[in-house]
Amino acid sequence: MIDTPTLVDQYCHGVLRTELGLGTFEAQLGRTAGPPASGTTLFDTQTGFAVRRWCPPPLGLEPHCTPARYLARRRELGTLEAGRRLLRSTGISTYLVDTGLPDDLTGPGEIAAAGAAEAHEIVRLEPLAEQAAETSGTVDGLLANLAQAVHGAAVSAVAFASGSAVRFGLAHAAEPPEPGEVRAAAGRWLARRRAGGPLTDPVLLRHLLWIAVASGRPLQLHAGADDPMPLGEFAAATGGLGTDLVILHGYPYHRQAAHLSSVFPHVYADLGPALARTGARAAAVLAETLELAPFGKLLFSSGARGLPELHVVGARVFREALTRVLAGWVHDGAWSRTDAQRVATMIASGNARRVYGLG
């Protein structure tokens, strides 16, 4: 048996505070652009089946109960009590929480109290820049406020994250933009800010990333649905500067993310949704990642957002997959049990504690 007594969830979000009906629950479960197709349900997915397998017991129900029975019990207990029971069943001892989404989600303090755990904040760069722009009337003021905001946040944050820099910024170039480019982009953005909208200017996004790199805090980059290989150029440009890069959401390009972690000493790969979304097939995905990535470069996360059930699924599926893969190699004689246990502890918590300075 491979033991992972505690986990560090190196990337997640808070949970919703409101009661959820079937439609709202499914919308959070699937994270799709709209409702399921007529006559279908998002419970009929690997994630949905994993929720029905792992989440009923903490609420006093049998595994694999129907969605209607599960949601009725959830409402009976109430949002706070159900969330408390679910989070405390995960075995997660530390949450690193991205607070940059607009949803009404619990913050690090609330999720720590509900889960009887520690929690630290991950600051997302784009909302931080948008807040700085609100108080900036000139280009010089904006650029000064951006730098001040990032370096000020670095005092308490354990990491920075970017959700759009790969898609909009690094797709154009990996190197720092020239000062003239930055000033021109800042002027364009200030003019557009009157109409609102998110930060998507590629020059300012790259400028923001390089301010974050200078802070020395680990930088988490969402690879999204695109091939993360453009991150290779950014990894090459940032090598030796003392800032670690963590590739998030690399699935289904998990092998490329694993490869980048093997090539660059400061690049790490997140396991989160790659396992949570594949459910019963998670062991195969994990084995593919372990083929390429150094074991000290992989980090567990749930990647959960909105539903405490997704924290449960992330933790349970990870443990099951890790035990199945490593125990199989021990059984075959390829690994010793001692080495398997050591690697399991590294991926579950040790690597994250080292990267984020958690002690």
Buried (B, 14 or more C-beta within 10 A) or exposed (E): EBEBEEBBBBBBBBBBEEEBEEEBBBBBBBBEEEEBEEEEBBBEBBBBBBBBBBBBBBBEBEEEBEBEEBBEBBEEBEBEEBBBBBBBBBBBBBBBBBBBBEEEBBEBEBBBEBBEBBBBBBBBBBBBBBEBBEEBEEBEBBBEBBBEBBBBBBEEBBBBBBBBBBBBBBEEBBEBBEEEBBBBBBEBBBEBBEEEEEBBBBBBBBBBBBBBBBBEBBBBBBBBEEEBEBBBEBBEBBBEEEBBBBBBBBBEBBBBBBBBBBEBEBBBBBBBBBBBBBBEEBBEBBBBBBEBBBEBBBBBBBBBBBBBBBBBBBBBBBBBBBBBBBBBBBEEEEBEBEBBBEBBBBBBBBBBBBBBEBE
